[in-house]
Amino acid sequence: RTIILNSEIDESILETVVLPLKDFENDEDKTPITLILNTPGGSVADGLMLCNVIDNYKHPLEIIVPSYSCSMGTIILCSGNKNPNITKKAYPFSFALFHSGQTYVGGETHSVDDVVDFNRAVDNKIRDYVINNTKITEELYSEHHRKQWYLTAEEMLQYGLIDENIGT
């Protein structure tokens, strides 16, 4: 009852993580599920789908970061904080990374403006999600928003991204 996310987040997350989680949630076995989260990040849309699942998961789910959870992986690590079924852990050398998303766009000016506006709205929703699901304040988030913000395992614990450091 272990699922491993050990790659870039893309559309395959539906088959490799989301559907298996839903299958486990719907079976009769109530044994806790473990999600190993070890990712450099990737697609925001696909990662936010997993956040929705984790936030609403109905059975015990333990998320473990053995090494790193970066970019969209860090946003996933913010999920589940209001769900009593979710526990999150990391090892002493584990780390996370927040940073601004990347967008490449070309085309007619108005189309480009539409894409930029949409991405700004998504960035604002992600900011609100992080602030509402961690101990990161709006001020702290704003201070780091335009940087590569690395968090050690201790900082992940301090800011509420994880519940426990394993082996400390």
N, C-alpha and C positions, 0 to 999 in steps of 0.2 A: 504494500500500500504506500509506495513511494513514487513520486513523480519528479523527474529531473528536468529543470530548465537550465541547460548548459550551452546556450548558443545565443545568437542575436535574436531579438524579439521581432517576429514577422508574422505573416498570416498563418504559418504552420502552428502557431501557439494554440489555435483553435483545436486542432487534432491532437497535439502532443501534451497539452496542459488542461485547457478548459473542458473539453469533453470528458477526459478521464476523471477530472474532479467532479463533474456533474454525475458521471456514472457511479463513482464512489458515494456521492451524497445520496443517490437514489437506491443503493442496495441495502440489504438488511444488516450487513456487518457494520457495526458502529465503532470498529477499531479506528483510532486516529490515523489520519493521512499525514504524510510528510511531503512537503514540497521543497526540494533542494533548488535554491535560487542562486545561480552563478552566471551572470550575464553582463555583457558590455552595454546592453541597452538595445535600442532599435525603434521600431514603429510605435508612435504614440497611440494611434487608434487601436492597434492590436493589444498593446499593454494596458490601456484603459479598460478594455473588455475584461481582462483578467482582474483588474482592480474591482470592477463591479461584482464579479463572481466571489472574490475573497470577502468583500464587505458584507455580502449576504449569505455566506456559507453556513449551512445549518448543522454541521458536525465538527468535531475537533480537527483542527488543521494546524500543524506545526510547520512554520517556514524557517528554513535554516540557510544562512549565507556562509558557505565554507571558505570563500575567498573574496569575491567582489560582487557588488550589485550596483551597476553604474547607469547613469542616464535614466531611461525609462524604467530600468530595473529598480532604481531608487524610488521612483514614484510608486511602483508596485509594493515596495517595502513599506511605504506609508499606509497602504491599505490594511483593512482589518482591525485598526486600532479601536474602533467602537463596537467590534464584534467579539463577544466573550468566548467564542469558540476558537479564536485565532491566537496563537502564541508565535513569537518570532525570536530567533536566536542567531548569534554570530560568534565566530571564533576570534581570539585576540588579534590576529593579523588580518582579519576581514576589513574591508573598507567599502564605502559608497561614494558616489559622485553625483552631485547636482550640476547641471549646466543648462544653458539655453538650447533649445532645439535648433535643428538646421532645416532650412527650406531653400530649395532651388526652384526658381520660377522664371518663366519667360513668356512673352506674348504681348497682346494688346494691353495698353496702360490700364484700362479699367479692369481687365481680367486680373492683372497683377495686383492691383489695389484690392480686389475682392479676396484674393488668396492671402495677402498680407493682413487684411482685416480679420479674416477667419482665424489665421494663426495667432494673432494677438488675443483674440477671444479665447482660444484654447489655452494659451499661456496664462491668461488671467484665471481660467477655471482650474488649471493645475496649481497655480499659486494658492488659490483659495483652498483647494483640496489638501495641499501640504500643510498649510497653516491650521486648518480645521482637524487634521488627523495626526498631528505631531505636537511637540512642545516648541516648535519653531515659531517665533513671533513674526509678525508682519515686518517689523523693523529689521530683524535678523535676516529674513528672506530677502528683503530689498537690498540690504548691505552686500549680499553675496550673489544677487540675481544675475549679474553680468560677468561672473567669474566662473572658473572651474573650481567648484567648492567640494573638496575631498573631506570625507568624514571618516575618522578612525572608528573602530568598534566601540571604544569608550564614548565617542561623540554620538554614535548612532544610539547608544543606550541613553545618554544624557538628553538627546533631543526627541526621544520617544519613537524612533524608527524600529527599535527592537526592544524586547522585554528582558533579555538576559544575554550576557556574554558567557559562552561555554568555555570552561577550562581556565577561568581567571581566578 
